[in-house]
Amino acid sequence: MKRTNTSSNSDKKPEHHQIGRKRSIEDDVLAVLIDERSGREYYVSMLDSFPYKGRSYSVMYNYEPDDGYRRDPEIVIMRSWRDANGEQLFSSVRDRKELDAVFEVFFSRYAESITSDS
């Protein structure tokens, strides 16, 4: 998948998005991911990006406007990198051990952000 369009309500667009309880709508980074095989578009909100064992990972969730009837969003963890043209690309993590390890890193970062926000 590739990210084709992003928008942010803040002027700065950091390479690594941080997580935490004190996030505001101004901090949200929205992206449109396009599946290159099917052409289907996915609207996501980026939660975090970080390196682990020489690879970069992005954590996101499907973005749908809150209308009071939607279920809680599920997070998605994908490998991410930039191609020769600088375009950001994503791929699924299919290995369960790798996915579990990366989730643990994300969860530790999340837990740390909660304790540091207090």
N, C-alpha and C positions, 0 to 999 in steps of 0.2 A: 504494500500500500504506500501511497505517497501523500504527503500533506500538501495541499494545493493552495489553501487560503487560510490565513489566520487573522484574527482581530483581537484587539485587547483594548480595554478601557483606560489603560495607563500608558504614559509616554514611553516608558522603558520596557524593553522586551528582553529579559535575561535569558541566557542560554540554558541555565538550569533553573527550573521552576521549583520553588520551595513549598512545602506543605505546612499547615498549622491551623490552629483554631481561629486565629485573628485575621484570617483572610477575608477580604471584602470583595464585592463584585468587581471593583476596579482592578483587582489582582488576577481575575480569571483570564485565562488565555484559551480562546475558542479556536478550533481548527476543523477543517473539513478534510477527512481522509477519503481517498478514492481507491477502491479495490481495482487494480489494473486489469484483472481478469474479467470481472463482471461489470465494472463501471459503476457499481453501487457506491453511493456517498454515505459517509458516516459523520455525524456531527458530534464532536467530542470536546470535553473540557480537560485540559492538561492539569494534572495534579502535581507531578514530580518528574524529574529526570535526573539520572545519576549513572556513574560508571560502576561496573562490577566485573572483576576478572577480565579486564581488557575489552569489554564490550559496553556499549551505552544502552540504557533501558529508559523507556518512558512509561509513566503510569497515567492513565486517563479513564474517564467514564463517559458513557453515552450522554450527550447533552440533549435534554428536552426541556422546554420551558415549563416551569412549575405551574400547573393548573389545579393542583390539589387532588388530582386523581391518579397521578403517576406513582408507580412503585419506586422503592429506593433504587438508586443507580447501582450497577455493578461495575467494579473496576476492571480494567483491562491492562495487562502489562505486555509491552512489545519491545523487541529490540529496535534500536533506532541508529541511523547513521546518515551521513550526507554523501551524495554521489559527486561525480567530478564537476557537475554544474552547480553544486552547493544546495541542491534540493534535498530536503529532509525526507527520508524513506523509513518505513516501518515494516517489520515482519513478525509473524506470530512466533511465540516460544512454544515449541512442540514437545520438548523434553521435560517430563514432569519434575525430575530432580532439579533441573536448572530453574524452572518456574518456581518451585518451592523455595529454593535458595534466594532467588531475586525477590520473592514476596517477603521473606524474612528481613532482607535488607530494607525494603520499603517500609515494613511495619516498624522496624527499629528506628528509622528516620522519623516516622510519624509519631511514635511514642516519645522520642527525644524532643520533637517540636512542641508537643503538648506540655511537657515538663518545663521546657525553657520559656514557654509563653506565660507560665504561672507567676 
